[in-house]
Amino acid sequence: MKRLCICLLTLGGLLLLVNPVMAQQGLVESVVTGCKAELEKYCSNVTPGEGRILACLYAHNDKLSGRCEYALYDAAVQLERAVAALSYVANECAPDLRKHCARVEAGEGRLLDCLQKNDAEVSNRCKQARKDVGLK
């Protein structure tokens, strides 16, 4: 149970960092599907947003089914991998981001778009990091 609590907290924290692309990859949907009964029973009156749904599940963590626990754990693992990949790219591309994209607001893929627009001038190190994680 302690492990689940850690996963819930990790998932909540990581959801704050992830962009809408991650939601399209089915993470949210898999948690909603895996925790459908718990969401309906314990969290149906909770207004979504700002981690309130995860807080509700956390408040009822001793009542979660194995299926829900697995869905939360799996989502947390996938999000951790995504954050590690994004951190790797941000680290490898930091000089290029400072040089070419300093005035670009982060979020919604704008920094990645900036790197793509300046691809001819972007370092090979940054290009390789983007390729390594499957970004253009």
C-alpha positions as CSV (number, residue, x, y, z in Angstrom):
1,M,0.0,0.0,0.0
2,K,2.9,2.3,0.7
3,R,4.2,1.7,-2.8
4,L,0.8,2.7,-4.2
5,C,0.8,6.0,-2.2
6,I,4.2,6.8,-3.6
7,C,3.0,6.0,-7.1
8,L,0.0,8.2,-6.7
9,L,2.1,11.1,-5.5
10,T,4.6,10.5,-8.3
11,L,1.8,10.4,-10.9
12,G,0.2,13.6,-9.5
13,G,3.5,15.4,-9.7
14,L,4.4,14.2,-13.1
15,L,1.0,15.1,-14.6
16,L,1.8,18.7,-13.8
17,L,4.8,18.4,-16.1
18,V,3.4,16.5,-19.0
19,N,2.0,18.2,-22.1
20,P,-1.2,17.3,-23.9
21,V,0.6,14.9,-26.1
22,M,0.9,12.5,-23.2
23,A,-2.8,12.5,-22.6
24,Q,-3.3,11.5,-26.2
25,Q,-1.1,8.4,-25.6
26,G,-3.8,6.9,-23.4
27,L,-2.4,7.4,-20.0
28,V,-5.4,9.2,-18.7
29,E,-7.8,6.9,-20.4
30,S,-6.0,3.8,-19.0
31,V,-6.3,5.2,-15.4
32,V,-10.0,6.1,-16.0
33,T,-10.7,2.7,-17.3
34,G,-8.7,0.8,-14.7
35,C,-10.2,2.9,-11.8
36,K,-13.7,3.3,-13.2
37,A,-15.4,1.7,-10.3
38,E,-13.4,3.7,-7.7
39,L,-13.9,6.9,-9.6
40,E,-17.7,6.4,-9.7
41,K,-17.9,5.2,-6.1
42,Y,-15.6,7.6,-4.3
43,C,-14.8,10.5,-6.7
44,S,-17.9,11.2,-8.8
45,N,-18.6,14.5,-7.1
46,V,-15.0,15.8,-7.4
47,T,-14.3,18.5,-9.9
48,P,-11.5,17.4,-12.3
49,G,-8.4,19.5,-12.5
50,E,-5.4,20.5,-10.4
51,G,-4.9,16.9,-9.2
52,R,-8.2,16.7,-7.3
53,I,-9.1,13.3,-8.9
54,L,-5.7,11.8,-7.9
55,A,-6.1,13.3,-4.4
56,C,-9.5,11.6,-4.1
57,L,-8.0,8.3,-5.2
58,Y,-5.2,8.8,-2.7
59,A,-7.7,9.5,0.1
60,H,-9.3,6.1,-0.7
61,N,-6.1,4.2,-1.4
62,D,-6.9,1.5,1.1
63,K,-10.1,0.7,-1.0
64,L,-8.6,0.6,-4.5
65,S,-8.8,-2.6,-6.5
66,G,-5.8,-4.3,-7.9
67,R,-6.8,-3.3,-11.3
68,C,-6.9,0.4,-10.3
69,E,-3.6,0.1,-8.4
70,Y,-2.0,-1.4,-11.5
71,A,-3.4,1.3,-13.8
72,L,-2.0,4.0,-11.5
73,Y,1.3,2.3,-11.2
74,D,1.6,1.7,-15.0
75,A,0.7,5.3,-15.7
76,A,3.3,6.6,-13.2
77,V,6.0,4.4,-14.8
78,Q,5.2,5.6,-18.3
79,L,5.2,9.2,-17.1
80,E,8.5,8.8,-15.4
81,R,10.0,7.5,-18.6
82,A,8.6,10.4,-20.6
83,V,9.9,12.9,-18.1
84,A,13.4,11.2,-18.2
85,A,13.3,11.4,-22.0
86,L,12.3,15.1,-22.0
87,S,14.9,15.9,-19.3
88,Y,17.6,14.2,-21.5
89,V,16.5,16.2,-24.5
90,A,16.3,19.5,-22.5
91,N,19.8,18.8,-21.2
92,E,21.4,17.9,-24.5
93,C,19.6,20.8,-26.3
94,A,20.1,23.5,-23.6
95,P,22.7,25.5,-25.5
96,D,20.6,25.4,-28.7
97,L,17.5,26.4,-26.7
98,R,19.3,29.4,-25.2
99,K,20.8,30.4,-28.6
100,H,17.8,29.9,-30.9
101,C,14.7,29.8,-28.7
102,A,15.3,32.1,-25.7
103,R,12.3,34.2,-26.5
104,V,9.9,31.3,-27.1
105,E,7.5,30.5,-24.3
106,A,7.6,26.9,-23.1
107,G,4.6,24.7,-23.5
108,E,2.4,23.1,-26.2
109,G,5.4,22.0,-28.2
110,R,6.7,25.5,-29.0
111,L,10.3,24.8,-28.0
112,L,10.4,21.6,-30.1
113,D,8.9,23.6,-33.0
114,C,11.6,26.2,-32.5
115,L,14.3,23.6,-32.6
116,Q,12.8,22.1,-35.8
117,K,12.6,25.5,-37.4
118,N,16.3,26.1,-36.6
119,D,17.3,22.5,-37.4
120,A,20.1,23.6,-39.8
121,E,21.8,25.4,-37.0
122,V,21.0,23.0,-34.1
123,S,23.9,21.0,-32.8
124,N,24.3,17.3,-33.7
125,R,24.2,16.5,-30.0
126,C,20.7,18.0,-29.8
127,K,19.6,16.3,-33.0
128,Q,20.8,13.0,-31.7
129,A,19.0,13.4,-28.4
130,R,15.7,14.2,-30.2
131,K,16.2,11.2,-32.4
132,D,17.0,9.0,-29.4
133,V,13.6,9.7,-27.8
134,G,11.6,9.7,-31.0
135,L,11.1,13.4,-31.4
136,K,11.5,15.2,-34.8
